[in-house]
Amino acid sequence: MSRKHSFVLTLSNNVTEKEGINYLIENTTGFFKIDLSTKKELLNLLNIEHRFLQAFDVIYVPEMVGKIVNSEFVQTYLEDIILVELKTTKKYLPENPKGFFFGATENEFNFGKILGSRFRFCFVSINEKGSSFAFLTLDELEERIKNRRIQYQINL
């Protein structure tokens, strides 16, 4: 794969992920995007290494509506916060997450093991025929995985 194609694909994936985040925030109560400094503070409060900063995209606080997420919010609702790694596709998935194809890092799986029930994968399908999302714990995901392969990404 050429560098140019890889770069274009990454940009496209980033746009799709942003659409997934917007879909959740606009259509479902409790999802919030947080900035880098708030992510760092959240990990500090949970006593988790910063190497997991990229292992989650949004937070979920059940039944919470329209609050500004800042340091005070994180400290107040710490026990209720679920950290969420988003996987987004434009494929139509009427039985979401059935049929979802995605990449995940070892770091994301390790993070899920550390957090247990405080971590979820969220599978978002953005499609004109119907958009949806599925929310799975690591254990629920492991039960559904049909096929897994390891791919090494190497920089020289």
C-alpha positions as CSV (number, residue, x, y, z in Angstrom):
1,M,0.0,0.0,0.0
2,S,1.4,3.4,-0.9
3,R,2.0,6.1,1.7
4,K,-0.4,8.4,-0.2
5,H,-3.2,5.8,-0.2
6,S,-2.5,5.0,3.5
7,F,-2.7,8.7,4.4
8,V,-6.0,9.1,2.5
9,L,-7.5,6.0,4.2
10,T,-6.5,7.4,7.6
11,L,-8.1,10.7,6.9
12,S,-11.3,8.9,5.8
13,N,-11.3,6.8,8.9
14,N,-10.9,9.8,11.1
15,V,-13.9,11.5,9.4
16,T,-16.0,8.3,9.9
17,E,-15.0,8.2,13.6
18,K,-16.0,11.8,14.1
19,E,-19.4,11.0,12.4
20,G,-19.8,8.1,14.8
21,I,-19.0,10.3,17.9
22,N,-21.5,13.0,16.7
23,Y,-24.1,10.3,16.0
24,L,-23.8,9.0,19.6
25,I,-23.7,12.5,21.2
26,E,-26.7,13.8,19.2
27,N,-28.9,10.7,19.5
28,T,-28.1,9.0,22.8
29,T,-28.0,10.3,26.3
30,G,-24.8,9.9,28.3
31,F,-22.0,10.0,25.7
32,F,-19.4,12.8,25.9
33,K,-16.2,13.6,24.0
34,I,-13.4,14.8,26.3
35,D,-10.3,16.7,25.6
36,L,-6.7,15.4,26.1
37,S,-6.1,17.1,29.5
38,T,-9.4,15.7,30.8
39,K,-8.5,12.2,29.5
40,K,-5.2,12.5,31.4
41,E,-6.9,13.6,34.6
42,L,-9.4,10.7,34.3
43,L,-6.6,8.2,33.9
44,N,-4.8,9.7,36.8
45,L,-7.9,9.5,39.0
46,L,-8.3,5.8,38.0
47,N,-4.6,5.2,38.6
48,I,-4.0,4.0,35.1
49,E,-0.9,4.7,32.9
50,H,-1.1,7.4,30.2
51,R,0.0,4.8,27.6
52,F,-3.8,4.0,27.4
53,L,-4.7,7.6,26.3
54,Q,-5.5,6.3,22.8
55,A,-7.4,3.2,24.0
56,F,-10.7,5.1,24.4
57,D,-12.5,7.8,22.4
58,V,-15.4,9.0,24.6
59,I,-16.9,8.5,28.0
60,Y,-20.4,7.3,28.9
61,V,-22.3,8.3,32.0
62,P,-25.7,6.6,32.0
63,E,-28.7,8.9,31.9
64,M,-26.5,12.0,32.0
65,V,-27.7,14.9,29.8
66,G,-25.8,17.8,28.3
67,K,-23.2,18.6,30.9
68,I,-19.9,20.2,30.2
69,V,-17.2,17.6,30.9
70,N,-14.3,19.2,32.8
71,S,-12.2,18.4,35.8
72,E,-15.1,19.0,38.2
73,F,-17.4,16.7,36.2
74,V,-14.8,13.9,36.1
75,Q,-14.2,14.1,39.9
76,T,-18.0,14.3,40.7
77,Y,-19.1,11.4,38.4
78,L,-15.9,9.2,38.5
79,E,-17.7,6.1,39.9
80,D,-20.3,6.3,37.1
81,I,-18.0,6.9,34.1
82,I,-17.5,4.2,31.5
83,L,-14.6,4.6,29.1
84,V,-15.6,3.7,25.5
85,E,-13.5,2.7,22.5
86,L,-15.5,3.5,19.3
87,K,-15.4,1.5,16.1
88,T,-17.3,3.1,13.3
89,T,-18.4,1.9,9.8
90,K,-20.6,3.2,7.0
91,K,-21.7,-0.3,6.3
92,Y,-25.4,-1.0,6.8
93,L,-25.6,-3.5,9.7
94,P,-29.3,-4.3,10.6
95,E,-28.0,-6.7,13.3
96,N,-25.2,-4.5,14.6
97,P,-22.5,-5.6,15.6
98,K,-23.1,-8.8,13.5
99,G,-21.0,-8.3,10.3
100,F,-18.7,-5.6,11.8
101,F,-15.1,-5.8,10.6
102,F,-12.6,-3.7,12.6
103,G,-9.1,-3.3,13.8
104,A,-8.2,-3.2,17.4
105,T,-4.9,-2.8,19.2
106,E,-3.5,-5.0,21.9
107,N,-3.5,-1.9,24.1
108,E,-7.3,-1.6,23.7
109,F,-7.8,-5.2,24.8
110,N,-5.4,-4.8,27.7
111,F,-7.2,-1.6,28.8
112,G,-10.5,-3.4,28.7
113,K,-9.0,-6.2,30.9
114,I,-7.8,-3.6,33.4
115,L,-11.1,-1.7,33.6
116,G,-13.4,-4.6,33.4
117,S,-17.1,-3.4,33.4
118,R,-15.9,0.2,33.3
119,F,-14.9,-0.2,29.6
120,R,-16.9,-0.9,26.5
121,F,-16.4,-1.2,22.8
122,C,-19.1,0.7,21.0
123,F,-19.8,-0.4,17.4
124,V,-21.4,2.4,15.4
125,S,-23.0,1.9,11.9
126,I,-23.6,5.2,10.1
127,N,-25.7,4.4,7.0
128,E,-28.6,6.1,5.1
129,K,-30.7,2.9,5.4
130,G,-30.4,3.0,9.2
131,S,-27.8,4.0,11.8
132,S,-27.3,2.1,15.0
133,F,-24.8,1.2,17.7
134,A,-24.0,-1.8,19.9
135,F,-22.3,-1.5,23.3
136,L,-20.2,-4.5,24.4
137,T,-18.0,-5.3,27.3
138,L,-14.7,-7.0,26.5
139,D,-16.2,-10.3,27.7
140,E,-19.2,-9.9,25.5
141,L,-17.0,-9.1,22.5
142,E,-14.8,-12.1,23.1
143,E,-17.8,-14.3,23.0
144,R,-18.8,-12.9,19.6
145,I,-15.5,-12.9,17.8
146,K,-15.6,-15.4,15.0
147,N,-12.1,-14.8,13.6
148,R,-9.0,-13.0,14.8
149,R,-5.6,-12.4,13.2
150,I,-2.5,-10.6,14.3
151,Q,-1.0,-8.0,12.1
152,Y,2.4,-6.5,12.9
153,Q,2.9,-2.8,12.1
154,I,6.6,-2.0,11.9
155,N,8.5,1.2,11.7
156,L,12.2,1.2,10.6
